[in-house]
Amino acid sequence: MLRLELYKIFKRPRTYISFAIITAFALVIQLALVADGKNFISFALQGVNEQFDVKGNILNGYLVTYIILQSLLVQIPLLVALVAGDVLAGEANMGTMRLLLTKPVSRTRLVLVKYTASVCYALLLITWLAVIALALSVSIFGAGDLINLKSDSFVIILKDDVLWRYLAAFGFAALAMSTVSALALFLSSFADNAIGPIMGTMGVIVVLMIFTTLDLPIFNTISRYLFTTHMIGWKGFFDDPVPYAAITRSAIILAIYTVLFVGATIWWFNKKDIQS
Amino acid sequence: MAADIIIEAKNLSKSFGKFKAVEDLSFAINHGDVYGFLGQNGAGKSTTMRMLLGLIFPDKGSVYIKGEKFGNGSRHLLKHVGAVIERPDLYKYLSGWDNLRMFAQLSGVPIATNRLHEVLEIVGLKGREQDKVKGYSQGMKQRLGIAIAMVHNPDLLILDEPTNGLDPQGIYEMRVLIQRLSKDFGKTILISSHLLYEIEQIATRMIIINRGKKITEGDVTTLLSPDDTNIDVRIGAFDITTSLKASQWASALTNAVDGKLQFRMNPSNIPALNKWLVAQGVDVYEINASHSLEAYFLSLTNEDNAKA
């Protein structure tokens, strides 16, 4: 059944739009940095250069990858929601849900299979991002030490110590995207049209991200419990030392949200009348 | 006999808000029936069919498939059933073959590739199976829907408005196909249609519902007794009413207006009626026997609506 779901997803031309968008986005950033990377680096290191003498291949593939990932913080969840928000609502919209549920398939199994297929898609998207951002950037710009510039400090990670961090970060991003998929699936179970769940997912993420990023006491209290706060836990792998406890906590919170969203979808879908 | 019952609805009720779509509806479909399901728009036909298939959950009542209570925990019973509800909506971006193969794999029984070819042959889609469904006509989609419904060789086919959107040729072909499924392949069929003539042609038993409730149910031959056939006669300008009312045709006469006479009687009486009219010096231009599920249906539903 999972094979059939994946077949349906990857037979649709619009599934590949996400891959094309990521490719285009990464290529644009890479080309821009090829053309004007030196100016960008001297601007970015303005504050650092006053106190430190920074030399070497600063604009390397690892830094370019980091810049690409930072730029795609909001876009990747949207691209994941494009498919996950469609898996139930899209079937309702096409009218195929009716035919699907006249077959002896349990509704719980159907939800789980559709969720698994959405996660497979998200994993492929993340893998593609890794290939297009990391592999291509390294092949264009070469490898080197990674300078991670933060608002009040910077971290230098030695060249040989970077790759595993990226692999771990992509793994964490996959977990975060599984949570986004679960949210989109949950919203998808209420709708008969995919636009609502896709926009709904993005709306929830954007609003919760505002809570996360606005440094106000009232938001600080709740933001630690919001999954959007923990979605950016992958950045922890580029700190020194790596805050493993915080990353683990974030991973657990994301997993809890995922279970809650999928569980709620199963509960609702099992009692839903199919009128589409 | 209970053992012959394929599917049974017991006291089904369903409301959407304050609107009662189906109310205390019970019926049973026996093995071999072609069971016509009739009702006006909004009478509750589709809601009932969806409840039979577990698409909509009844507020009250139960569905039994082959004697077992059907619900979320017993969806395996759907392997005995194939259905096309309203339109046969399919994956348009996939070929007919891919659609058939995918739904076959979900049908709960192992299905060989030969069987896929066989059902395509039965529904007349052989040779077009590799075309994408988005290029199919409405009739082809309906036939593919039926192929999907019957691919796992279920005992019962539930067809909701299978002639909807078809042209006259398509309607004829669909009727022939449904008759073939019943006679040649022994399928029990539950069919709803607005086209009463179609139902009359193929159904062996039927139920009429109105405003969610059963009005009547039974064998078509019993319900549509030949004695209730409408006979319309068009005659030349001649006042025959007085003679008619004094004749043996008086009890069958239902209407006499402007050269048009209407009788309700067995069509075997037509020759005698014709002879009698000619003997009275009446020019007979046309005699039409229209039996009539339509008349029967309208009289029952209008009567029921009048009571409401």
Interface residues (C-beta under 8 A of the other chain):
Chain A: M1 L4 Y7 K8 K11 R12 P13 M94 G95 T96 R98 L99 L100 L101 T102 K103 P104 V105 S106 R107 N270 K271 D273 I274 Q275
Chain B: R50 L53 G54 L55 I56 F57 N72 R75 H76 L77 L78 K79 V81 G82 A83 V84 I85 E86 R87 P88 D89 L90 Y91 K92 Y93 L94 D98 M102 F103 Q105 L106 S107 G108 G145 I148 A149 I158
